[in-house]
Amino acid sequence: MNNQIRAQEVRVIDADGSQVGILPLREAIRIAESRGLDLVEVASTANPPVCRITDFDKYRYAQKKKSHDSKRGHSVSTVKEVKMGSRTGDHDVDFKVKHIKRFIGEGNRVKLSVSFRGREITHPELGRALIDRILEQVTEVAQAESLPRMEGRNMSVLLTPR
């Protein structure tokens, strides 16, 4: 803004939005100061750079408001993780299914992980059967993004809302 602008000539836009023209920097600053306003560079990559005669504080407020409003419509989906062992009991699985349904209802994605301890790793079909059983219970609210896959000693699948 004002004396921080480095270009020799600038394209000047008036406070009401009309184009003043291409002026030397000193003259553009003089016009802005005579109106009690600031010269603000709005497009530095243009040739010549585009500057607007405006109140800098109002301009900064409008930019902040614009970025805030653009962020407002976006919802950030997070990934919640539900972990269990390959030999988890039925009641515990039902409890975890309730958690999965709640997380999916809130719009989150869920990573379902089944871990194998010790020699359980030799029976990955137990973990696959557990994941398939859970997927059947949550089919009305969630769907699997891909097939279950092994990641070290864990078998995991990512669930997304339907």
Secondary structure as UniProt FT lines:
FT   HELIX           2..4
FT   STRAND          9..13
FT   TURN            15..16
FT   STRAND          19..24
FT   HELIX           25..34
FT   TURN            35..36
FT   STRAND          38..43
FT   TURN            44..45
FT   STRAND          50..54
FT   HELIX           56..72
FT   STRAND          79..85
FT   TURN            86..87
FT   HELIX           90..105
FT   TURN            106..107
FT   STRAND          109..115
FT   HELIX           118..122
FT   HELIX           124..137
FT   TURN            138..141
FT   STRAND          142..144
FT   STRAND          149..151
FT   TURN            152..153
FT   STRAND          154..161
//
